[in-house]
């Protein structure tokens, strides 16, 4: 089975980190988000990926070649960011059968066996019930769970089923017919939306079943990256932990191989990347990147990039790669 993975976005909501690293390579529990997704797709039988790249594409290619070199990958470039339908259109020449489409903004717990349980469906759209439905595109379904339409950021509670950006399309030919139809129209709010292609499919007789996921963990904003880091740590993705006696650990913490932590209090929900040094610090709900140095810091709800140096910094920070901050010394 093939999977289309759009990876071209600039990740503006996760700046400054995405100035120097593509959003799919942001880490939670010391692993890139893309790593979790590829691992899950492989487990579901995906044997070829079609990656739509753009922003910082060489990093994506290097990562996949190094970490998943045995997975066949085709790359297509989205030069201009014209929307999700445009991204999927670029993959059409390489799609030869039913296909998964996965947007790497989130990690998810999806039961893919629903594909076999609904053999007559033209596709499956996974969704999650949320309370803050106004932030998302929500799916309206009929009494049998089949999609009627998607409404972007509704002001009224017409549905709380948020579209999470994971799809299986059995009738791929009708999908691309719909994509071409969307691209032939004027853009909607300045973009061409893949969801409009799904609406085209429904208007032409297709049935798209809506399946609810068990968990949906957003990696598209700074605050949600921290929350997803917490979930992945709670699930044991941080690996085994060995620390010296001078380090106090509370809750779930991940310290990568090659990191050195001394005279510090860590946790809950802290990840320290490979090659980093943390000395005399208190860190809570914090992600520290690779090859960074933290000395005498007290941080909470913070993300620190790679190759950063922070000394005497207190409070909440969100700093990118190669940042240097010297806090006030009392």
Secondary structure, 3 states (H helix, E strand, C coil): CEEEEECCCCCHHHCCHHHCCCHHHCEECCEEHHHHHHHHHHHCCCCEEEEEECCCHHHHHHHHHHHCCCCEEEEEECCCCCCHHHHHHHHHHHCCCCEEEECCCEEEECCCCHHHHCCCCCEEEEEEECCCHHHCEEEEECCCCEEEEEEECCCCCCCCEEEEEEEEECCHHHHHHHHHHHHCCCCECCECCHHHHHHHHHHCCCCEEEEECCEEEECCCHHHHHHHHHHHHHCCCCCCCCCCCCCEECCCEEECCCCEEECCEECCCEEECCCCEEECCEEEEEEECCCCEEECCEEEEEEECCCCEEECCEECCEECCCCEEECCCC
